[in-house]
Amino acid sequence: MKIQPIGQYGKQLTRLGLVNCFLVREEDGYTLIDANLKESDQEILEAATGLPIRRILLTHPHVDHIGSVDALMGRVKGLELIASERSIPILQAPPDLSLRAGEVGPIRGGTPGIASKVTQTVVEEDRVGSLLVIDTPGHIHGHQSFLDERDGTLYSGDQFGSLGNLTITGFMPWWFPMKAFSNREQAKDTATKLLTYPIRRVACGHGKVLEGGTELLQSAIDRALCRD
């Protein structure tokens, strides 16, 4: 697992050169954003040098973001598991993929569910330590991103990918499956919404961390508009 620092408070943990999760340092220890693939738990724990992991904060329930949740919940006493309320039925094993009123579907992508139970749900404008919760629909129902208000790092989950340029989910390269799972119009609207936040860099679920704020996001929106 490759480990790289992000801003002043974060670490990017990457497996297979492509799948990211993140450790964010808080006063009481680390918040782990997403849990990568299965069998990542030992490397995640080793990356949390000097401080305990206090909570797992999920962007969404796809397999490459929840893979080591159960292993970590079993190994770390008192670990919290935090997610959006909409994610809970999708996190069940087996998952409930039924749609709610007004939703467009189907729900796609690998959603194997987990045995662990969510201990806390969050909604937009909640804060988890230094992280501001932002609803970012488009990739999957219930998707959330998290803005570290101390240094402007947006942990975007799969709202964006950064396999080269910053790219809105649904507009990724043809060979990357994230494109097939997403509601393109909703994801574009979400990207426009994010222009109003004080973002200084974007840390995606897949790809490298990219420095920049409004101009970076606007460039992703412009590329998406050109591909409509």
N, C-alpha and C positions, 0 to 999 in steps of 0.2 A: 504494500500500500504506500503510495507516494503522499508525502505530507508537505504542504506549502502554507506559509503564513498569509493571512488576508488582513489588510488594514492593521489596526492596532489590537484587535481583540479576537480575531478568528483564525482558524486553521481549515484548510481544504484537505480532505482525505479522499484519495482517488484509487479505485481498483480497476484493473484491466485497461488503464489509460483513458477511461471514459465515464465511469460511474462515480459520482461525488456524494459525500456527506460532509457535514461541517461541525466543528466544535467552536462554540462561542463562549469566551471567558466572561463570567459574571463574578460578583463578590463572593458568592457561596460555592462556586465551582463552575462546571461546564454545563451548558445546554448543548445537546447533540441534535442538530437539525437533520432529520432523516437517518436511516439505519443501514443504508447501502444494501449489498447483496447478502445472501446467506453465508455463514462462516466468516463474516467480517468482524465478529465481536472481539476476538482477541487483539486484533490489530487496532481496533478503535480504542479499546481500553489502554493499550500501550501508548497510543498517541496522546492520551489525556494525562500528560506528565504533570505531576505535582499537585493536581487538583482532582476531586471526585467528579464524576458525571452525575448531575442531580436530576436531569430530566431529558426525555426524548420529545422533540417537537416535530410533528410530521407535517410536511407540505401536502401530501396526498397518499392514497393507499396502493399505488402500483408496486409491483414485486421488487423492483430495484431500489425502492425507497424504504421498504419495510422488512427487508430480508433478514436482518439480524435483531429485530425487535424482541422476539421471544427469548432468544439466547441472552441478550443483555438484561432483560427484565428478570430472568432467572438468576443472573450472576451478581447484579448490583442491588443490594438491599435498599429499599425505600425509593427506588427509581420511579419517577413520575412518567406517565405517558399522556401526551397532550395532542389533541387533534381538533379539527372542526366537527361540529355536530353532524354535518352532512356526511362526513367520512365514516361515521361509526358503523352503519349497516354494511358499507363496502368493506370494512375491516373485519367483519365477522367471518368465521370459517364454518361453513361455506358462506360466501358473500351474498348479500341481498342487493341485486343490481336493478331492482325495480325503480322506475322514475317517479318523481313527485310532480305535482301539478305545475304546469308551465315549463317543465324541463324538456329539453330536446335530447334524444338519445340515438342509439343505445350507448350504455357505458362500455367502453372498450379498453383493451390493454390487460396485462396480466394482473389479476386481483385475487391472489390465493387466500387472502385473509390471514389472521393471526389468532393465537390462543389468548394472548394477553388482553386485558381490558383497559380501555381508555380511562384514566383517572381524573382528567379535567378536559372540558371543552372550551374553546375560545371562539370569539366572534370578532369581526372587524373593529379596530380601534382598541381592542384589549392590548395589554402589554404583558409579556413574559420576560421578566427581568428588563433588560434594555431593548428588547425586540418588540416593535410595533407590529401587530397583526393586520394584514391587508388581505381582503378577499380578492382572489385572482382567478376567476372562472375562465374556462376556455380549453384547458387540457383535460380536465375531468371535473365532475361536479364536486364541490366542496374544497377545491384547491385553494390553498393559502400561501402567501409569501410573507417574509418577515424582514423588516427594516431595522437594522441596528442604528438607533438614533444618535449614538455617540460618534460614529465615524462614517455614517452614510452608506454602509454596505447593505445592499438588498440581496437577501437570500431568496432567490426567485423560484426555487423548485423547477418545475418544467414549464413555467410560463414562458421562459426563454431557453434557448440553447446557445452555446457559443463554440460551435465547431467551425472556427474561422471568425466570421462576423457575428455580432449579436443578432439572433434570429427569433422571431415570435414562433411559439409552438404552432404547428399547423403549416409552417412555411419552411420547415427544415429540409435538408437534402433528401432526395427520393429514397436513398438507401437507409435512412434512419427512421425507425418505426414510429417515433413520436408524432410524426406528421399525420399518420393514419388515425390516431386516437383523438384528435382535437377538433373542436368547433372553431374554425378559422375566424369567423366574424366576431365571436365572443372574445377570442384571444386578442384580436386587434383592438377591440373596445377596452379591454383590460390594459393593454399597453398604453393606450391614450390616457387612461385614468392615472397610470403611474407617473405620467409627466408632472403631476401636481405635487409629488413627494420630493423631499430633499435628498435625492439619491446621488452618491458619488462613485459607486462602483457596483457591478452586478456579478454575483456568484451563482452560477446556474447548476442544475442537477447534472448536466452533461457538458463538458468543455471547460475551458480556462476562465479564470476571473478576468473581467474586463473593466478597466478604469473609465470613468465618465458618468455623466448624469443625463441631463435633458437632451443634449446633442446625441449621445449614444442611443438613447431610447428612440428619439425621433428618426435616426437613421434606420433602425429596425422597422419602424412603422412605414417609412418611405419605401423600403425594399418590399415589404409585404403588399403595399398598394400597387407597386409595379408588377407584381406577380398575380394580381387578381384577374 
